[in-house]
Amino acid sequence: MKESSQKLYTTAFPYFSARDIASILRDSKAMLQGKSLLSYGQNVRAFEHSFSTYCGRKFGIACNSCTSALEVVFEYLIAESKLQQGDEIAISTQTFFACASAAINATQKLGCKLVLLDTNNQFLTSLESIKSAYSPRMKALILVHFAGAISSDVFAIRDFCKAQGMFLIEDCSHAHGAIAQDSDGKIYKAGAIGDVGVFSFFSTKILTCGEGGMIVGDDKALMHSVATRVNRGIDPLRQGEHFIAFGHNYRLSEFSAMLGCKQLEQLESSLAHRNKLALAYKSALKPLIDSKILRFQEVAPGFLHSFWRCIVFLDSAYSTKREEIIAQLKHDNIIAEAPYEPLLHKQPLLENAPFVRANCSNAEQLAKTHLSLPMHRKITLKDVAFIASRLTLAIRDLSKERV
Ligand SMILES: *Cc1c(COP(=O)(O)O)cnc(C)c1O
């Protein structure tokens, strides 16, 4: 039996430093004493400004979730007739269900279809995966930087979308602060490549304020439209209450925005910590990598992985043993289950739906082989050594039985 005090190696954990906690308590007190607003005040504006600037975008509109962010972007596309009756929205099959539900909910009246894209062997969308599913009805793409990795094809994908008149939404819910570099050596943060970037600040994400989201972009008219929709449809450019859309109340609270501002100050050190852990995992697992039993998601030259999750792929010979490996690690309090299960095209609501087309054989095979190694601010280098040794042991044990 394990001691109950033994450390639990969870996949995600929100992190606030002691200094941040003290400052948050101070600011909350001031808020509760009426010294600053509880809603739609300086913290929301500061968070929008600092986060969009960090991403290298002109504008940021905060909202209460990434799901809301996606919905208002689709509503903008409909309002501008960029999405019409029967058009198709492409999404990687390897993502959270919210991508699909936001697209379906927002476009219900138009009867838009979902095209669920296969992935490359990194669990990312490649230009090829889009081209092989492409039809002229495909008018929008949600590009998901899965686990925090940006596809090495990202600029080719952007150019393809431009050429075909497809609207490109980067879903950066895993990729706060991740970086891609184009062939001219120009650096882009996640969210600065597509027409817009959307983010989640849910509690498992790299930057969290409990619940929250943001849309970042450069197009003034677009951002004006989403700002309107997030805030009940009120025209943000006029004094008073002039409603120009049947919008939502998708606003972010001042308290959440305050947490967001604090978390943004920590983001660079979080990314450094995560990348340090990933390197340590790679070096501790080198024998398994060298013998081709295990591989990590690749990081293209000049790119930075944000390591929301540290995904490793087992050789396909081990695919029938994955559940046993996960179970064995759980005995040591190591949580290695990996998102997303089932993949979108296998979700009961989507699998046989008439509004979905999908051909995702590569992702389906890959989904039998991936694990997620614990990765957050409370994981230390010592923990990495322990986790890697346990994983090695679990795999070696199973090898003895012969896979
Ligand atoms: C978490 C997540 C979402 C949903 O974010 P919420 O803020 O919970 O609505 C959307 N897309 C991806 C890829 C996510 O990981």
The ligand as an SDF file (V2000), in Angstrom:
LIG
                    3D

 15 15  0  0  0  0  0  0  0  0999 V2000
   -9.8770   23.7520  -23.0180 C   0  0  0  0  0  0  0  0  0  0  0  0
  -10.0620   23.8320  -24.4770 C   0  0  0  0  0  0  0  0  0  0  0  0
  -11.1590   24.4800  -25.0450 C   0  0  0  0  0  0  0  0  0  0  0  0
  -12.2980   24.9960  -24.2450 C   0  0  0  0  0  0  0  0  0  0  0  0
  -11.9210   25.9770  -23.3810 O   0  0  0  0  0  0  0  0  0  0  0  0
  -12.9800   26.5560  -22.3030 P   0  0  0  0  0  0  0  0  0  0  0  0
  -12.3160   27.7840  -21.8300 O   0  0  0  0  0  0  0  0  0  0  0  0
  -13.1240   25.5000  -21.2590 O   0  0  0  0  0  0  0  0  0  0  0  0
  -14.2510   26.7980  -23.0340 O   0  0  0  0  0  0  0  0  0  0  0  0
  -11.2140   24.6080  -26.4150 C   0  0  0  0  0  0  0  0  0  0  0  0
  -10.2440   24.0850  -27.2030 N   0  0  0  0  0  0  0  0  0  0  0  0
   -9.2010   23.4180  -26.6930 C   0  0  0  0  0  0  0  0  0  0  0  0
   -8.1640   22.8760  -27.6220 C   0  0  0  0  0  0  0  0  0  0  0  0
   -9.0860   23.2560  -25.3160 C   0  0  0  0  0  0  0  0  0  0  0  0
   -8.0660   22.5580  -24.8090 O   0  0  0  0  0  0  0  0  0  0  0  0
  1  2  1  0
  2  3  1  0
  2 14  2  0
  3  4  1  0
  3 10  2  0
  4  5  1  0
  5  6  1  0
  6  7  2  0
  6  8  1  0
  6  9  1  0
 10 11  1  0
 11 12  2  0
 12 13  1  0
 12 14  1  0
 14 15  1  0
M  END
$$$$
